[in-house]
Amino acid sequence: MQRWWHAGSLLAGREMGRRRVMAGPPCGPKSKMREAYESIDADAREMSRRLLWFGVSREECDLLQTEAFRRIHLGDQAILPAEDWADRRRLPSGLRSQIRRAERHRLDCLEISLTPESWRVACDRHPWLLSSLLDCREPWLRRQGRIALGFMTTCLDPRHPSWWSYALRHLVVACRGRQVVGYVIASATPKGERFLVENFVRHPLAPNGLMEFLLHRASVWGISLHCGEMNLGLAPLHQASLWKSIQERSEGSAGAMAEWKTQPRWYRALTHGLRRYGEPLYRFRGLARFKDRLHPSAWEPLYLIAPSDGFLLWDALALAGAFLSK
């Protein structure tokens, strides 16, 4: 992934032939975001390049003033209240019992700030840590489905340079003796109100309730940074926010249905087919069910902003290539 500055904002993306897949909207002050977006969009049109802006929230789409037909609904991200998870007495009884089940196994918990110095000290103190993390990660990757996720999982490899390249990344590891049975990685932004939990790696022999236990520990770290919410990331193709507003006939239901009808017909057919038959390739429904049982306070839609002439099948293939290649 390439990174560069443009009009006072940080941009990141991957080149896929004539297309460039952008990782989120321009990162910078809100006052500069639209200026950078319009400027680089105009430059791309002059060079006959197609920009695909991946992972843009509804608020950011509104800020960038993108037309409805250019907003392609990728799925929803689950948001958890960090304060409830830090003070677990405020959680539903089912989640509290799961955390207690994990604690009965008397697991050791390591918490490491993923800076080069902290990572080096942790590996010196626990020489078995790196190999045990890899032993835990490999069976987890095999269970994710038949599709290799390319750079999405490569960058979360403890041997990869990006593993310890950011000061506000926090590793929470659960161990039984010298065996890692699971871990999560939390990432925050300076003065941000929300932090992201990037992955949930669980060994097949891990006790029940391990993920709930690790989320509890990660939320305590997030609260220390004054983050009020925990983002579990995208559940691809999951559209809880859309269908809930339609089924409850809420105030925004008409707008939600209108938004759904602006999606290209081929894309609606493709997502329906993947949700129904794509489980052997990737755990679309399984991932959404896992996040839903954690009682998120909200499901927020994430979009891809397509070029001005709409979202084409070749754009979807370029997007898939960006995620599957290393």
C-alpha angles and dihedrals in degrees: 000000000000123000128199143153122250127174092344096309133102116240131189130186150137128245114234106175109284090351131079119202108210120208100228129317123309108299113227143073113341090237089061099039098082093043091054092044095052093043097052091040089056092047090052093052091051089054092044090244125145118224120206111192106204125199103016120160124226091251090053091047089054091047090052090045094226118175118254095246090058093057108091112191106229098177139281134289121220118234121201127192104248094203092058091051093046091051096039093188085081093058125096113272093250093059092045091053091050091054090050091050090057093045092055088068089065094231122186113234123208121192117193131179104226099232119125092251096047092045092050092050092049092050091048091050094044108030091180094055101092096047091045092051089053091048088054095044100051099063089043090056091049091054094053093080140270095295115092106225095214117198092004090074099023091066089053092057111115088225093056118097092232090062092084102020100106128063096212095057115108126195119206113191128185115205137185103203104309095339119099108219097179147337144188132203121218123196128190136182125227109275090356122152094214137043129204128232102209104193143356109219115187129178115226089242094051117124122252114271094032096126092048089050092050092047089052091054093044091051091056088057091048092051089053087061091049093250111152098190137048118213115208093193133238124335098201116232092001109132105180093139091055100046095040092059091047096046094046090045088227124176092272097045094102090051091047092053091046089051091051091051091054090064112100112264092235090053093050090050092047095050091046090052094047093049091050103038107012099082094102089057099043133357097247096151094033092055092048092049091050093053093042093056088059088070100239115206089222144003111220122196121237122203143196113224107221127204119276093268092056138255114313131194090246089056089056091051091051090049091051090048091053091055099040098046122077 
